[in-house]
Amino acid sequence: EDKVVQSPLSLVVHEGDTVTLNCSYEVTNFRSLLWYKQEKKAPTFLFMLTSSGIEKKSGRLSSILDKKELFSILNITATQTGDSAIYLCAVGTGTASKLTFGTGTRLQVTL
Amino acid sequence: GAVVSQHPSRVICKSGTSVKIECRSLDFQATTMFWYRQFPKQSLMLMATSNEGSKATYEQGVEKDKFLINHASLTLSTLTVTSAHPEDSSFYICSAKPGLADSREQFFGPGTRLTVL
């Protein structure tokens, strides 16, 4: 059975802090790893990673994949209250590209 | 960008009734749609993969006779929760994938919150 595990489950930080969210996986027929941000409704796409060691960056967010160790991290620098959300990691597998989601990390950024 | 809609956004029904949820891709054709369920403070759980014109593929533990999926056209998939019970109360989210695109191009709908009394 495919498994995706995220840590920590929840995190409270002060505005301006840097956070690192972790995602490890055990799946068959890996195709890609994706990060999503979920606020009140459906997840919004952040990154897709398919190759090891290549950092993807978007503003204050960045992510990298290690296919040998089967994990990925999502970094957020200079956090803002608007970053408060649940961050979901998902692994795409097989030809149908179905996604297996992790449990999510609930991030709260306080003033 | 690609937009996926769901209807209704929220539904409350009595135990024993059936509820239909629609998922539409508004500006692209979706050969594959996925249905997820999310319980409070939990992650999304894939229920089934729906391909246009063929039977849906259900994940282990999901009752196909209870959660009927129809993907009759390239822009519409429906999920019918039959004989709903309070334990079916959840947030149901669909996603749609255009053509043979890679995993990134799986666009999520806004979700439907089902409450069964």
Chai-1 contact restraints between the chains, C-beta under 6 A:
chainA,res_idxA,chainB,res_idxB,connection_type,confidence,min_distance_angstrom,max_distance_angstrom,comment,restraint_id
A,R31,B,S103,contact,1.0,0.0,6.0,A-B,restraint_1
A,S32,B,S103,contact,1.0,0.0,6.0,A-B,restraint_2
A,K41,B,P110,contact,1.0,0.0,6.0,A-B,restraint_3
A,K41,B,G111,contact,1.0,0.0,6.0,A-B,restraint_4
A,A42,B,I93,contact,1.0,0.0,6.0,A-B,restraint_5
A,A42,B,F108,contact,1.0,0.0,6.0,A-B,restraint_6
A,A42,B,G109,contact,1.0,0.0,6.0,A-B,restraint_7
A,A42,B,P110,contact,1.0,0.0,6.0,A-B,restraint_8
A,A42,B,G111,contact,1.0,0.0,6.0,A-B,restraint_9
A,P43,B,F108,contact,1.0,0.0,6.0,A-B,restraint_10
A,M48,B,R104,contact,1.0,0.0,6.0,A-B,restraint_11
A,G92,B,S103,contact,1.0,0.0,6.0,A-B,restraint_12
A,A96,B,T49,contact,1.0,0.0,6.0,A-B,restraint_13
A,S97,B,S103,contact,1.0,0.0,6.0,A-B,restraint_14
A,K98,B,L46,contact,1.0,0.0,6.0,A-B,restraint_15
A,K98,B,T49,contact,1.0,0.0,6.0,A-B,restraint_16
A,F101,B,S43,contact,1.0,0.0,6.0,A-B,restraint_17
A,F101,B,L44,contact,1.0,0.0,6.0,A-B,restraint_18
A,T103,B,S43,contact,1.0,0.0,6.0,A-B,restraint_19
A,G104,B,S43,contact,1.0,0.0,6.0,A-B,restraint_20
